[in-house]
């Protein structure tokens, strides 16, 4: 049986010292994203996922006047930019069937860019070319943020941020 060639796993880790620095890192990522890209956000409550998403929106050219909030109860917020930007928060969902019943899988396959908080809950449904961003709380204001991917597109973006 022939072995399937897989792209190498690319990672980049940075420590931010404030919400502002977390937003700036997200903005760098957002400026590199294109239609069809997906950002999988992973980290405990209060780790900076929504701040980072605010930065992604700014990098995508979404107006600072639009307030980017966590869609905890709505499940997904849509923002208009050059391409649609979908910000999902699947924290409240108990299992994969609830995710599918809510129709959220459709957002992963339509025009636009998706950032999903709590994306580690059901990794089997996520696109392979995603960029994963993991947040670790170091103390009150410092966060260790690791970007990783295992797809040519994700690796190119990560290397551009380096």
C-alpha positions in Angstrom: 0.0 0.0 0.0 1.4 3.4 -1.0 2.0 6.0 1.7 0.1 9.2 1.5 2.3 12.3 1.4 1.4 14.7 4.2 2.6 18.3 4.5 4.9 18.9 7.5 3.4 20.4 10.7 4.4 24.0 10.9 4.2 25.9 14.3 4.9 29.3 15.5 4.6 30.4 19.2 4.5 33.9 20.6 3.8 35.4 24.0 1.6 38.4 24.2 1.6 40.7 27.1 -1.8 42.5 26.7 -5.1 42.3 24.9 -3.7 44.8 22.4 -0.8 42.5 21.5 -3.3 39.6 21.1 -5.4 41.7 18.8 -2.3 42.8 16.8 -1.3 39.1 16.2 -4.8 38.3 15.1 -4.7 41.3 12.7 -1.5 40.0 11.1 -3.2 36.6 10.6 -6.4 38.3 9.3 -4.5 40.3 6.7 -3.2 37.0 5.2 -6.5 35.1 5.1 -8.5 34.4 1.9 -11.8 33.1 1.0 -12.1 29.5 2.2 -9.7 29.7 5.0 -10.6 28.5 8.5 -9.1 29.4 11.9 -9.6 26.9 14.7 -9.4 28.6 18.1 -8.5 26.5 21.1 -8.1 27.6 24.8 -9.9 27.9 28.1 -12.4 30.6 29.0 -10.8 34.0 29.2 -7.6 33.0 27.2 -8.0 35.6 24.5 -9.9 33.8 21.7 -12.4 36.7 21.2 -9.7 39.4 21.4 -7.7 37.5 18.7 -10.8 37.3 16.6 -11.3 41.1 16.9 -7.8 41.3 15.3 -8.6 38.9 12.5 -11.6 41.1 11.7 -9.4 44.2 11.6 -6.9 42.4 9.3 -9.8 41.4 7.0 -10.7 45.1 6.7 -13.8 45.0 8.7 -14.5 48.4 10.2 -13.4 49.2 13.8 -17.0 50.5 14.2 -18.4 46.9 14.0 -18.2 45.5 17.5 -16.8 41.9 17.4 -18.3 39.9 20.3 -18.4 36.3 21.1 -21.5 34.6 19.6 -22.0 32.4 22.6 -25.7 32.4 22.4 -26.2 33.1 18.7 -23.5 30.5 17.8 -22.3 32.5 14.8 -21.9 36.1 14.0 -21.5 37.2 10.4 -19.5 40.3 9.4 -19.3 41.8 6.0 -15.9 42.6 4.5 -14.3 41.9 1.1 -15.5 38.3 1.9 -17.9 37.3 4.6 -16.4 36.6 8.0 -18.1 34.0 10.2 -17.2 34.0 13.9 -18.5 30.8 15.6 -18.6 29.9 19.3 -19.6 26.3 19.9 -19.0 26.3 23.7 -22.7 25.8 24.5 -23.2 22.8 22.2 -23.0 19.4 23.9 -22.1 17.1 21.0 -21.5 16.9 17.3 -25.1 16.2 16.5 -26.1 19.5 18.0 -23.5 21.2 15.9 -24.8 19.5 12.8 -28.5 20.2 13.7 -27.7 23.9 14.1 -26.5 23.9 10.4 -23.0 25.2 11.4 -21.2 22.7 9.2 -22.5 24.6 6.1 -20.3 27.6 7.1 -17.2 25.5 6.7 -18.0 24.9 3.1 -19.4 28.2 1.8 -17.8 31.4 0.6 -16.1 33.3 3.4 -13.6 32.9 6.2 -14.5 31.1 9.5 -13.0 31.5 12.9 -14.4 28.9 15.4 -13.9 29.1 19.1 -13.7 25.8 20.9 -12.8 24.1 17.6 -11.1 21.2 19.4 -14.4 19.7 20.5 -15.0 17.9 17.2 -11.8 18.0 15.1 -13.1 15.3 12.8 -15.4 17.8 11.0 -12.8 20.6 10.5 -11.1 21.2 7.1 -7.6 19.8 6.8 -6.2 23.2 5.6 -7.2 25.0 8.8 -4.9 27.1 10.9 -5.1 26.1 14.6 -4.5 28.8 17.2 -4.0 27.6 20.8 -4.1 29.9 23.7 -2.5 29.3 27.1 -3.0 31.7 30.0 0.4 32.4 31.6 -0.8 35.0 34.1 -3.3 37.9 34.3 -2.3 39.5 31.0 0.3 37.2 29.3 -0.8 34.6 26.8 1.2 31.9 25.0 -0.3 31.7 21.5 0.7 28.9 19.1 -0.3 28.8 15.5 -0.1 25.5 13.8 -1.1 23.8 10.6 -0.5 20.8 8.4 -1.4 21.9 5.0 0.5 23.9 2.3 -1.8 26.9 2.6 -1.7 27.0 6.5 2.1 26.5 6.5 2.5 29.4 4.0 0.5 31.7 6.3 2.3 30.7 9.4 5.7 31.3 7.8 4.5 34.7 6.6 3.7 35.7 10.2 7.0 34.5 11.6 
